[in-house]
Amino acid sequence: MNQTEESLVIRVEGRLGRIMLNRPRQINALTLPMIDGIRAALAGWADDPAVDVVLIDGAGERGLCAGADIRALRQSILDGSDEAMTFLADEYVMNKALADYPKPIVADQRGITFGGGLGVSAHCSVRIVAEDSQLAMPETLIGLWPDVGILHLLGRSPGQLGVHAALIGARLDAGDAIRAGLADHFVPADARPALLDALRAGVVPEFAGPPPAGALQQASWIDECYAFATAEEILSALLAHPDPAAQAAGQALAGMAPLSVKVTLRAVRAAASMTLAQVLAQDLRFAAHFMARPDLPEGIPAQVVDKDRNPRWQPARLADVSDADVDAFFTG
């Protein structure tokens, strides 16, 4: 099997089934054909005796994947089409297929690995990071919530690290990503050729050495400030904390979509006792709610396209988001 398309390269190299995301100019942002191509490749190799291990990586130097093609998702919403929901439904099926796959899947989380990039990697059985890895779920910045089943992992992160990552889309380096449960092993760039040789031979090698210390490892303010029950209390604690990093996190949180923040806070805490299947099913329900609201079409141009950084969120403040507003996401 050797298939090359504009956005996806799928081929067998020795005993290795390789799936390369191939939109380097867009940091390999995911499209619906890419999602469906990944699912088809996984299905074809599941019972193929010629393939012992699968690798998912990204073309170019900037990273594995920046997430979904959110401009296309926004256009689908504006057009009133069902393409956005179709994309997400197919993506969540792919996320579960990666988690349940009967053979080892190695995900190379180098560089930028955001949003849907974590969906295509963090549920894999072997997740490797490098010196330049930055892992994040920045969805509250555009009026969404961390989806692709990632709350199943962040809800189990130590202390309040997962809450911090979920609420403000904090960028985690290699060490923090491993500590948060989004990655497994640190493999420096100069060790990648030897790793690829082993995978082509059908072998997932042993990974030696401890993970590097993450930039947030000594950030005691995370556990202090995010332990509060409400988003308003968390925001106040961050802004009042003497550590400049905590204050910066508070300023970031103040700019996120208020409804997204409150839904995410409840969801990440509940996810600690949920299965991946339950979280993904919840993600699909959340998607229908968020797609019907004005924040996403407002947030994408403000933060990604026009970049005026001045989205007009509805509701505009955390205090304006009622318990009933949040309840609606969890009850139907």
MOCORSUL-V103575 format. One line per field, one symbol per residue. ss: DSSP state (H for helix, E for strand, L for the rest). phi: phi as a letter, one per 40 degrees, with the letter a starting at -180 (. if undefined). burial: + if it has 24 or more other C-alpha atoms within 12 Angstrom, else -. A space follows every 10 residues. Layout:
ss: ???
phi: ???
burial: ???
This chain:
ss: LEEELLLEEE EEELLEEEEE ELLHHHLLLE LHHHHHHHHH HHHHHLLLLL LLEEEEEELL LLELELLELH HHHHHHHHHL LLHHHHHHHH HHHHHHHHHH LLLEEEEELL EEEELHHHHL LLLLLEEEEL LLLEEELLHH HHLLLLLLLL HHHHLLLLLL HHHHHHHHLL LELHHHHHHH LLLLEELLHH HHHHHHHHHH LLLLLLLLLL LLLLLLLLLH HHHHHLLLLL HHHHHHHHHH LLLHHHHHHH HHHHHLLHHH HHHHHHHHHH HHHLLHHHHH HHHHHHHHHH HLLLHHHHHH HHHHHLLLLL LLLLLLLHHH LLHHHHHHHH HL
phi: .abbbdbabb abbgcbcbbb cbbccbffdc bcdcdccccc cccccdbccc bbabbbabcg bcicachccc cccccccccg ccccccdccc ccccdccccc ccbcbcbccc fcbbfccccc bccccbbbbb cccbbabccc cbgbbcbfgc cdcccbccfb cccdcccbgd cccdcccccc gcabbcbcdc ccdccccccc cgbcccbcgc cccccccbcc cccccccccb cccccccccc cccdcccccc cccccccdcc cccccccccc ccbbccdccc ccdccddccc ccbccccccc ccbbccgcfb cbcbccbdcc ccdcdcddcb ba
burial: ------++++ +++-++++++ ++++-+++++ +++++++++- ++--++---- +++++++++- -+++++++++ ++++--+--- --+++-++++ +++++++++- +-++++++++ ++++++++++ ++++++++++ ++++++++++ ++++++++++ +++++++-++ ++++++++++ ++++++++++ ++++++++-- ----++-+++ -+++------ ++-+-++-+- +++++++--+ ++-++++++- +----+--++ -+++++++++ +++++++++- ++---++-++ ++++++++++ ++++++++++ ++++------ +++++--+-- +---++--++ --
